[in-house]
């Protein structure tokens, strides 16, 4: 008589499932395999260099500050990662397990262990190990480090999974997809912040400014576990024990929160849409009425309202606007804060916002046929493009003024405010005019089924011609105003610089009008070609 094999534990099943799904996913596409292998190699190299850097920091006075703060930054990355990259690990989506008869505690344990498989946990192990090697001294420090490293990794993973489980219904909704497309913006902002911080820390005595932040972060899990290594190495065993205990308690709280979220997810119905239709319909009619009363009459008002609703509701359009507004403010302000820029950096905001006029019809996708039905003459096309340009101006002109004034305030160059604002307005107007012409001549589709693809396959050349060519054309057309500003500054004719404000404003308005006039007949003539181009995504 043969005995049946013992059933595998739930943890081993989830680990093997994770590995199988990962392996099968890589077999689907050679490009996906190449991207995964490349990311794995880059992560390994960066982690190894970070580990080597920690080892070299051993014995330095500021090693504790760097190790504790870097651990805290790593934990912060684990916290926000599921919010901005919700599809980064589809194999562990708890909503897929709703119909299975699983108990909460074994499920949490299995998901936690399976979550340790991947490049992210491996990189976190290198961070924790490096921080421990940089700080551990003596028997007490080594023993504390042995406990601290796994605690750091477990807290980071549990924190990420608890946040994802608590927000899983948000992340699978349209708002979640909006968060996903913001990940690129978060990365860009992070790069600017890191660049600014590195420049500050490279100054003499810069590392000493980290001490107040270190004193706070050293009591925030999981960085408190790394701080416990430093405390034990200095002989403060009571403080080290308290910091380790704090990290262990945080791990327990996170696991409990994660378990409660899983129970709620698997037992409560999703009532996010119950009763939403009547309220939404009534609110929408009221909102439409208020907005329509503020907009001009004729064709201009409805077109502007439609464009404004695109900005608010369409994820790709919203992402483009948020990115342009954020980068348009951050680059000038950061350069002014660093003392390396002038008030003319505010023109960067005009450039970023002016690019939003390019490929205006691409955001309509296949629904452009409804717009095309209303255009029969160049006058109709002119009214359509003018309304879209006015929508941009309603937001971009006040924002350009705000960025220019803010840059002047930070840099202290109030005397250059009028001429810088004039150059910014001239650049904005010329870019809007060129953008209208580029929208008619080089339209392309924006895929809606991917958060990270902004050009349909085969249309990359059109996108490059439209954006890069349009940027050079706008800069060339704006050259007289830029040249006048340079000439007046070089020749010390500062008393005449204020004239650039009215002249630059009129110059931008003139080229916006010219661009709309040139684009209107081409738009009316090329409606079928535009519809075919923007419908490919």
C-alpha positions in Angstrom: 0.0 0.0 0.0 1.5 3.3 -1.1 1.0 6.5 0.9 0.1 9.7 -0.7 2.8 12.4 -0.7 2.5 15.0 1.9 1.0 18.2 0.5 3.3 21.1 0.0 3.1 24.0 2.4 1.3 27.2 1.2 4.6 29.1 1.4 6.5 26.7 -0.9 3.5 26.7 -3.4 3.6 30.6 -3.6 7.4 30.7 -4.0 7.3 28.1 -6.8 4.3 30.0 -8.4 6.2 33.2 -8.3 9.2 31.6 -10.0 7.1 29.8 -12.6 5.2 33.0 -13.5 8.4 34.9 -13.7 10.0 32.3 -15.9 7.0 32.0 -18.2 6.7 35.7 -18.5 10.3 36.0 -19.7 9.6 33.3 -22.3 6.9 35.4 -24.0 9.2 38.0 -25.5 12.9 38.3 -26.2 12.6 42.1 -25.6 11.1 41.4 -22.1 13.9 39.0 -21.3 16.5 41.5 -22.4 14.9 44.3 -20.3 14.7 42.0 -17.2 18.3 40.8 -17.6 19.5 44.4 -18.2 17.7 45.6 -15.1 19.1 42.7 -13.1 22.7 43.4 -14.1 22.3 47.2 -13.5 20.8 46.5 -10.1 23.5 44.1 -9.2 26.3 46.5 -10.3 24.7 49.4 -8.5 24.2 47.3 -5.3 27.7 46.0 -5.4 29.1 49.6 -5.8 26.9 50.7 -2.9 28.1 47.9 -0.8 31.8 48.7 -1.6 31.1 52.4 -0.8 29.7 51.4 2.6 32.8 49.3 3.3 35.0 52.2 2.4 33.1 54.5 4.8 33.8 52.2 7.7 35.4 54.3 10.5 34.4 57.7 9.2 32.4 60.0 11.5 29.6 60.6 9.0 29.1 56.9 8.1 26.2 56.5 10.5 24.3 59.5 9.0 24.7 58.2 5.5 23.8 54.6 6.4 20.7 55.5 8.4 19.4 58.1 5.9 20.0 55.8 2.9 18.1 53.0 4.6 15.2 55.4 5.3 15.2 56.5 1.6 15.1 52.8 0.6 12.1 52.2 2.8 10.4 55.3 1.4 10.9 53.9 -2.1 9.3 50.7 -1.1 6.4 52.6 0.3 5.5 54.6 -2.8 6.5 52.0 -5.4 3.1 50.1 -5.3 1.3 53.4 -5.6 3.1 54.5 -8.8 3.9 51.1 -10.3 0.8 49.1 -9.4 1.4 46.5 -12.2 5.1 46.0 -11.2 4.3 42.6 -9.6 1.1 41.2 -11.0 1.9 37.7 -9.7 1.2 38.8 -6.1 -2.0 40.7 -6.7 -4.2 39.6 -3.7 -7.4 40.4 -5.6 -6.7 37.2 -7.8 -6.9 35.1 -4.7 -10.5 36.1 -3.6 -12.1 32.9 -4.7 -9.6 30.6 -3.0 -10.2 29.1 0.5 -7.2 30.5 2.2 -6.8 31.6 5.8 -5.3 35.0 6.4 -2.2 34.2 8.5 -0.8 31.4 6.3 -1.6 33.6 3.3 0.3 36.6 4.7 3.3 34.4 5.5 3.3 32.8 2.0 3.0 36.2 0.3 5.7 37.7 2.5 8.2 34.9 1.6 7.3 35.0 -2.1 7.8 38.7 -2.1 11.4 38.2 -1.1 12.0 36.8 -4.6 13.1 39.5 -6.9 15.7 42.2 -7.7 14.2 44.7 -5.2 14.6 42.6 -2.1 18.1 41.6 -3.3 19.0 45.2 -3.6 17.6 45.9 -0.2 19.7 43.1 1.3 22.8 44.8 -0.2 21.8 48.1 1.3 21.2 46.6 4.8 24.3 44.6 4.6 26.4 47.5 3.6 25.0 49.7 6.3 25.7 47.1 8.9 29.3 46.6 7.6 29.9 50.3 7.8 28.7 50.6 11.4 29.2 47.2 13.2 32.1 47.2 15.6 32.7 44.8 18.5 30.7 41.8 19.5 27.6 43.8 20.4 27.6 45.6 17.0 28.0 42.3 15.1 25.2 40.5 16.9 22.9 43.5 16.4 23.8 43.7 12.7 22.8 40.0 12.3 19.4 40.9 13.6 19.1 44.2 11.9 19.7 43.2 8.3 16.8 40.8 8.0 14.5 43.1 9.9 15.3 45.9 7.4 14.4 43.7 4.5 11.3 42.3 6.1 9.9 45.7 7.1 10.5 47.1 3.6 8.8 44.2 1.9 5.9 44.1 4.4 5.5 47.9 4.1 5.2 47.7 0.4 2.7 44.8 0.4 0.6 46.4 3.2 0.3 49.6 1.2 -0.6 47.7 -2.0 -3.2 45.6 -0.2 -4.8 48.6 1.5 -5.1 50.4 -1.9 -5.6 47.5 -4.3 -9.1 48.8 -5.4 -7.7 52.2 -6.0 -4.7 50.9 -8.0 -7.0 48.8 -10.3 -9.2 51.8 -11.0 -8.8 54.7 -13.4 -7.3 56.8 -10.6 -4.8 54.1 -10.1 -3.8 54.3 -13.7 -3.5 58.0 -13.3 -1.0 57.3 -10.5 0.9 54.9 -12.7 1.5 57.5 -15.4 2.9 59.8 -12.8 5.8 57.5 -12.0 7.9 59.2 -14.6 7.3 62.5 -13.0 8.2 61.2 -9.6 11.5 59.9 -11.0 12.2 63.2 -12.6 11.5 65.1 -9.4 13.6 62.7 -7.5 16.6 63.2 -9.8 16.3 66.9 -9.4 16.1 66.6 -5.6 19.1 64.2 -5.5 21.1 66.6 -7.8 20.3 69.5 -5.5 21.1 67.6 -2.4 24.4 66.3 -3.8 25.5 69.8 -4.6 24.6 71.0 -1.2 26.4 68.1 0.5 29.6 68.6 -1.6 30.2 72.0 0.0 32.4 72.3 2.9 30.8 70.9 6.1 27.8 69.7 4.0 27.6 66.3 5.7 27.2 67.9 9.1 23.8 69.3 8.0 22.5 65.7 7.9 22.8 65.3 11.7 19.3 66.7 12.6 17.6 64.5 10.0 19.6 61.5 11.2 18.5 62.1 14.8 14.9 61.8 13.6 15.2 59.0 11.1 17.2 56.9 13.5 13.9 56.3 15.4 11.8 55.5 12.3 11.7 51.8 11.3 13.4 50.2 9.5 16.2 52.8 9.7 16.0 52.4 13.5 17.4 48.9 13.0 20.5 50.3 11.3 20.8 53.0 14.0 20.7 50.1 16.6 23.9 48.7 15.0 25.6 52.1 15.6 24.3 52.4 19.1 25.4 48.8 20.0 28.9 49.5 18.5 29.2 52.5 20.8 28.1 50.6 23.9 24.6 52.0 24.2 23.0 48.6 24.5 19.7 50.0 26.0 19.2 52.4 23.1 20.1 49.6 20.6 17.6 47.3 22.2 14.9 49.9 22.1 15.6 50.7 18.4 15.6 47.0 17.5 12.4 46.5 19.4 10.8 49.4 17.7 11.6 47.9 14.3 10.2 44.5 15.4 7.0 46.1 16.6 6.7 48.0 13.3 7.0 44.7 11.5 4.3 43.2 13.6 2.0 46.2 13.0 2.6 46.1 9.3 1.8 42.3 9.1 -1.4 42.9 11.1 -2.4 45.8 8.9 -1.7 43.7 5.8 -3.7 40.8 7.2 -6.7 43.0 8.0 -6.6 44.5 4.5 -6.6 41.0 2.9 -9.5 39.9 5.1 -11.5 43.0 4.1 -10.6 42.6 0.4 -11.7 38.9 0.4 -14.9 39.3 2.5 -16.4 42.7 1.7 -18.2 43.5 -1.6 -16.8 46.1 -3.9 -19.4 48.9 -3.5 -17.3 51.6 -5.2 -19.9 52.1 -7.9 -23.1 51.7 -5.8 -25.3 54.8 -6.0 -22.6 56.6 -8.0 -24.6 57.1 -11.1 -27.3 59.5 -9.8 -24.9 61.7 -7.8 -22.4 61.8 -10.6 -25.0 62.7 -13.2 -26.4 65.5 -11.2 -23.0 66.8 -10.2 -21.8 66.6 -13.8 -24.8 68.7 -15.1 -24.2 71.3 -12.4 -20.5 71.4 -13.1 -21.1 71.7 -16.9 -23.4 74.6 -16.4 -21.0 76.5 -14.2 -18.1 75.9 -16.5 -20.1 76.8 -19.6 -21.1 80.1 -18.1 -17.5 81.1 -17.7 -16.4 80.3 -21.2 -17.0 82.3 -24.4 -20.0 81.7 -26.7 -20.1 80.1 -30.1 -17.7 77.3 -31.0 -15.0 78.5 -28.8 -16.7 77.7 -25.5 -17.6 74.0 -26.2 -14.1 73.3 -27.6 -12.4 74.9 -24.6 -14.7 73.0 -22.2 -13.9 69.7 -24.0 -10.1 70.5 -23.8 -10.3 71.3 -20.1 -12.1 68.0 -19.4 -9.4 66.2 -21.3 -6.9 67.8 -19.0 -8.9 66.7 -15.9 -10.0 63.2 -17.0 -7.7 61.7 -19.6 -4.7 60.1 -18.0 -2.2 60.8 -20.8 -3.3 64.4 -21.2 -3.2 64.9 -17.4 0.2 63.3 -17.2 1.5 65.7 -20.0 0.2 68.7 -18.2 1.4 67.7 -14.7 4.9 66.9 -16.1 5.1 70.2 -18.0 3.9 72.3 -15.1 6.2 70.5 -12.6 9.3 70.5 -14.7 8.6 74.1 -15.9 8.7 75.2 -12.3 11.3 72.9 -10.8 14.2 73.6 -13.3 14.2 77.4 -13.0 13.6 77.3 -9.3 16.3 74.7 -8.6 18.8 76.6 -10.7 18.0 79.8 -8.9 18.3 78.1 -5.5 21.7 76.8 -6.5 22.8 80.3 -7.5 23.8 79.0 -11.0 20.9 80.4 -13.0 19.3 83.7 -14.0 15.7 84.8 -14.2 15.8 83.9 -17.9 15.6 80.2 -16.9 11.9 80.9 -16.5 11.7 80.6 -20.3 12.1 76.8 -19.7 8.5 76.9 -18.4 7.3 78.5 -21.7 9.1 75.8 -23.7 7.6 73.0 -21.6 4.1 74.4 -21.8 4.3 75.4 -25.4 5.0 71.8 -26.4 1.5 70.9 -25.2 0.1 72.5 -28.4 1.9 70.0 -30.5 -0.2 67.0 -31.7 -3.4 68.5 -30.5 -5.5 66.0 -32.4 -3.6 63.0 -31.1 -5.3 63.3 -27.7 -8.7 62.8 -29.4 -7.6 59.4 -30.8 -10.3 57.8 -33.0 -12.9 60.1 -31.5 -11.5 62.8 -33.8 -14.1 61.8 -36.3 -16.7 63.7 -34.3 -14.5 66.8 -34.5 -13.9 66.3 -38.2 -17.7 66.2 -38.7 -17.9 69.8 -37.5 -15.1 71.2 -39.8 -16.1 72.0 -43.3 -14.2 75.2 -44.1 -10.8 76.7 -43.0 -12.8 79.1 -40.8 -14.2 76.1 -38.8 -10.6 74.7 -38.5 -9.3 78.1 -37.4 -12.0 78.4 -34.7 -11.2 74.9 -33.5 -7.4 75.5 -33.3 -7.9 79.0 -31.8 -10.1 77.6 -29.0 -7.5 74.9 -28.2 -4.8 77.6 -28.1 -7.0 79.7 -25.8 -7.4 76.8 -23.4 -3.6 76.5 -23.2 -3.2 80.2 -22.7 -5.8 80.3 -19.8 -3.4 78.1 -17.8 0.1 78.7 -19.3 0.1 82.5 -19.2 -0.6 82.9 -15.4 1.8 80.0 -14.7 4.5 81.6 -16.8 4.1 84.8 -14.8 4.2 82.9 -11.5 7.4 81.0 -12.4 9.1 84.1 -13.7 8.2 86.1 -10.6 9.3 83.2 -8.3 12.6 82.8 -10.1 13.2 86.5 -9.9 12.4 86.4 -6.2 14.7 83.5 -5.4 17.6 84.8 -7.5 17.0 88.5 -6.4 17.1 89.7 -10.0 13.9 91.8 -9.9 15.3 94.3 -12.4 15.3 91.6 -15.1 11.7 90.5 -14.5 10.1 92.6 -17.3 12.4 91.5 -20.1 12.5 87.9 -18.9 8.7 87.9 -18.9 8.6 89.4 -22.4 11.0 86.8 -23.8 9.0 84.0 -22.1 5.7 85.3 -23.7 7.4 85.6 -27.1 8.6 82.0 -26.9 5.2 80.7 -25.6 3.3 82.4 -28.5 5.7 81.2 -31.2 5.6 77.6 -29.8 1.8 77.7 -29.8 1.7 78.9 -33.4 4.2 76.3 -34.6 2.4 73.7 -32.5 -0.8 74.4 -34.3 0.9 73.9 -37.7 2.7 70.8 -36.5 -0.7 69.4 -35.3 -2.0 69.7 -38.8 1.1 68.5 -40.7 2.5 65.7 -38.4 -0.3 64.2 -36.3 0.3 60.9 -34.6 -1.6 58.5 -32.3 -1.2 58.3 -28.6 -1.9 54.7 -27.3 -4.5 54.5 -24.5 -3.8 50.9 -23.5 -0.3 51.6 -22.2 0.7 53.9 -19.4 4.3 54.3 -20.8 3.9 54.4 -24.6 3.1 57.9 -26.0 3.5 57.1 -29.6 1.9 54.3 -31.7 4.3 51.8 -33.3 5.6 53.1 -36.6 4.9 56.8 -35.8 8.1 57.6 -33.9 9.5 59.5 -36.8 6.4 61.7 -37.0 6.6 62.4 -33.3 10.3 63.4 -33.5 9.6 65.7 -36.5 6.7 67.3 -34.8 8.3 67.9 -31.4 12.0 68.4 -32.1 11.5 70.2 -35.4 8.8 72.4 -33.9 11.1 73.3 -31.0 13.9 74.4 -33.3 11.5 76.3 -35.5 10.0 78.1 -32.5 13.4 79.0 -31.1 14.5 80.3 -34.6 11.3 82.4 -34.9 11.9 83.8 -31.4 15.5 84.6 -32.2 14.9 88.4 -32.8 13.5 88.8 -29.3 16.2 86.7 -27.7 18.8 88.6 -29.7 17.4 91.9 -28.5 17.6 90.8 -24.9 21.2 89.7 -25.3 22.2 92.9 -27.1 20.6 95.2 -24.5 22.3 93.3 -21.7 25.7 93.2 -23.3 25.6 96.9 -24.2 24.4 97.9 -20.7 21.2 99.5 -22.1 19.3 98.2 -19.1 17.0 101.2 -19.2 15.4 99.9 -22.4 15.0 96.3 -21.2 11.4 96.9 -20.0 10.3 97.4 -23.6 10.8 93.7 -24.2 7.7 93.0 -22.1 5.1 94.6 -24.4 7.2 93.9 -27.5 7.6 90.2 -26.6 3.9 89.8 -25.8 2.9 91.3 -29.1 5.5 89.3 -30.9 4.2 86.0 -29.4 0.6 87.0 -30.2 1.5 87.8 -33.8 3.2 84.4 -34.4 0.4 82.6 -32.7 -2.0 84.3 -35.1 0.2 83.5 -38.1 0.5 79.8 -37.0 -3.2 79.5 -36.6 -3.9 81.1 -40.0 -1.4 78.7 -41.7 -2.6 75.6 -39.9 -6.4 76.2 -40.5 -6.5 75.5 -44.3 -4.2 72.5 -43.9 -6.3 71.1 -41.2 -9.5 71.4 -43.2 -7.8 69.9 -46.2 -6.2 67.0 -44.4 -9.0 65.8 -42.1 -9.0 62.2 -43.5 -5.2 61.9 -43.1 -5.4 63.3 -39.6 -8.1 60.9 -38.6 -6.2 57.9 -40.0 -3.0 59.0 -38.2 -4.6 59.6 -34.8 -6.6 56.4 -34.9 -3.7 53.9 -35.0 -3.4 53.7 -31.3 
